[in-house]
């Protein structure tokens, strides 16, 4: 199914943000109705919370609520954060975990990318 289906002008429906056909689009989207792709989630529409947690006497910075950036690769996004902070980290259950206390730095970085990030917790 595409634009002008059944005519010589037929072409696939494309994403308005990245320009790829919807089947190949990796832009973050809200869940849509059955069969429809849903609305694109822009960084400004994602409530991101960054908090500090203590685990086994170590501090971990946890980032929740961030959907993958338009590039669509959460591992690349995590890698850029780890490189920027010079620390280790992992992806778990939709959250980014970074070793150490980096709440202020991560909030500032996410705000520079357009996310309305806030520090959560005490």
Secondary structure in CASP SS format (residue, H / E / C, confidence):
PFRMAT SS
TARGET T0000
AUTHOR 0000-0000-0000
METHOD secondary structure of the structure
MODEL  1
X C 1.00
X E 1.00
X E 1.00
X C 1.00
X C 1.00
X C 1.00
X C 1.00
X C 1.00
X C 1.00
X C 1.00
X E 1.00
X E 1.00
X C 1.00
X E 1.00
X C 1.00
X C 1.00
X C 1.00
X C 1.00
X C 1.00
X C 1.00
X E 1.00
X C 1.00
X C 1.00
X C 1.00
X C 1.00
X C 1.00
X C 1.00
X C 1.00
X E 1.00
X C 1.00
X C 1.00
X C 1.00
X C 1.00
X C 1.00
X C 1.00
X C 1.00
X C 1.00
X C 1.00
X C 1.00
X E 1.00
X C 1.00
X C 1.00
X H 1.00
X H 1.00
X H 1.00
X C 1.00
X C 1.00
X C 1.00
X E 1.00
X E 1.00
X E 1.00
X E 1.00
X E 1.00
X E 1.00
X E 1.00
X C 1.00
X C 1.00
X E 1.00
X E 1.00
X E 1.00
X E 1.00
X E 1.00
X E 1.00
X E 1.00
X C 1.00
X C 1.00
X C 1.00
X C 1.00
X C 1.00
X C 1.00
X C 1.00
X C 1.00
X C 1.00
X H 1.00
X H 1.00
X H 1.00
X H 1.00
X H 1.00
X H 1.00
X H 1.00
X H 1.00
X H 1.00
X H 1.00
X H 1.00
X H 1.00
X C 1.00
X C 1.00
X C 1.00
X E 1.00
X E 1.00
X E 1.00
X E 1.00
X C 1.00
X C 1.00
X E 1.00
X E 1.00
X E 1.00
X E 1.00
X E 1.00
X C 1.00
X C 1.00
X C 1.00
X H 1.00
X H 1.00
X H 1.00
X H 1.00
X H 1.00
X H 1.00
X H 1.00
X H 1.00
X H 1.00
X H 1.00
X C 1.00
X C 1.00
X C 1.00
X C 1.00
X C 1.00
X E 1.00
X E 1.00
X E 1.00
X C 1.00
X C 1.00
END
